[in-house]
């Protein structure tokens, strides 16, 4: 199951990157939660796919050519996956290049994501992952 969860996490990240919300929803439970990084302007939990979609769209709408580039991904155990990568793009209006390092800790239940927790601080991500 752990390798299947790794592939599901990767496909979920790719679907949200492309704004393919129908495909993203196939990889999540209807009541899935996503937690924004501490200090994020839109901090807090998004509950359900519609709120998760809105959270991603708010972030994506601030950039031209937004994209997530995976650096690594690993199964921590049978129910958790840790993905590391960079959220990149160019600020709309400002033209400033954005390269935000991010870690995503996924929790899975029966092959679908039930929770996604986002971190921009490596140490916090590692503690949450039990490392």
C-alpha positions in Angstrom: 0.0 0.0 0.0 2.8 2.4 0.8 4.1 2.5 -2.8 0.5 3.0 -4.1 0.2 6.0 -1.7 3.4 7.5 -3.0 2.0 7.3 -6.6 -1.3 8.7 -5.4 0.4 11.6 -3.7 2.4 12.3 -6.8 -0.7 12.2 -9.0 -2.6 14.4 -6.6 0.2 17.0 -6.7 0.3 16.9 -10.5 -3.5 17.2 -10.7 -3.6 20.3 -8.5 -0.7 21.8 -10.4 -2.8 21.5 -13.6 -6.0 22.6 -11.8 -7.6 19.3 -12.7 -9.9 19.4 -9.7 -12.0 16.4 -10.9 -8.8 14.2 -11.0 -7.6 15.6 -7.7 -10.9 14.7 -6.1 -10.5 11.1 -7.3 -7.4 10.9 -5.1 -8.9 12.4 -2.0 -11.7 11.5 0.4 -14.6 14.0 0.1 -14.0 15.2 3.7 -10.2 15.5 3.2 -8.4 18.3 4.9 -5.4 20.5 3.8 -3.5 22.6 6.3 -1.6 25.6 5.1 1.9 26.4 6.4 2.2 28.3 9.6 2.3 32.0 8.9 0.6 31.6 5.5 -1.8 34.5 4.7 -4.6 32.0 4.2 -3.6 29.8 7.1 -5.8 27.1 8.7 -7.5 24.0 7.6 -9.4 23.6 4.3 -12.0 20.9 4.7 -13.5 19.2 1.7 -12.4 19.3 -1.9 -14.1 22.6 -2.7 -12.2 24.4 0.1 -9.0 22.7 -0.8 -9.5 23.8 -4.5 -10.1 27.4 -3.4 -7.0 27.4 -1.3 -4.8 26.1 -4.2 -6.5 28.6 -6.6 -5.8 31.6 -4.4 -2.1 30.6 -4.3 -1.9 29.8 -8.0 -3.7 33.1 -8.9 -0.8 35.2 -7.4 1.7 33.8 -10.0 2.2 33.5 -13.7 3.1 30.0 -14.7 2.7 28.5 -11.2 4.1 25.0 -10.8 5.2 22.5 -8.2 8.4 20.7 -8.9 9.0 17.6 -6.9 12.5 17.0 -5.4 11.7 13.8 -3.5 8.9 11.7 -2.2 8.9 8.7 0.2 6.5 6.5 2.1 7.1 7.0 5.9 4.9 4.1 6.7 1.7 2.4 5.4 -0.4 5.5 5.8 1.9 8.5 5.4 3.9 10.0 2.6 6.3 12.9 2.7 6.8 14.9 -0.5 9.4 17.7 -0.9 9.6 20.2 -3.7 9.5 23.8 -4.9 6.5 26.0 -5.6 7.7 28.2 -8.5 6.4 30.9 -10.7 6.6 34.6 -11.4 4.7 37.1 -9.3 1.8 38.7 -11.2 2.5 42.4 -11.6 5.8 42.3 -9.8 7.7 40.0 -12.1 9.6 38.6 -9.1 10.7 35.0 -9.5 9.2 32.8 -6.7 11.0 29.7 -5.5 9.3 28.5 -2.3 10.6 25.2 -0.8 7.7 23.2 0.6 7.2 19.8 2.3 3.8 18.1 2.1 2.9 15.4 4.7 0.0 13.2 3.4 -2.1 10.9 5.5 -3.9 8.1 3.6 -6.9 6.0 4.4 -7.7 3.1 2.1 -5.6 4.4 -0.8 -6.9 8.0 -0.8 -5.6 11.2 0.8 -7.4 12.1 4.0 -5.1 15.0 5.0 -2.4 17.1 3.5 -0.2 19.2 5.8 2.0 21.8 4.2 5.3 23.1 5.7 7.8 25.8 4.6 10.1 25.1 7.5 12.1 21.9 7.1 12.5 21.2 10.8 8.8 21.5 11.5 8.1 19.1 8.6 10.6 16.6 9.9 9.2 16.8 13.4 5.7 16.3 12.1 7.0 13.3 10.1 8.6 11.9 13.2 12.2 12.4 12.0 
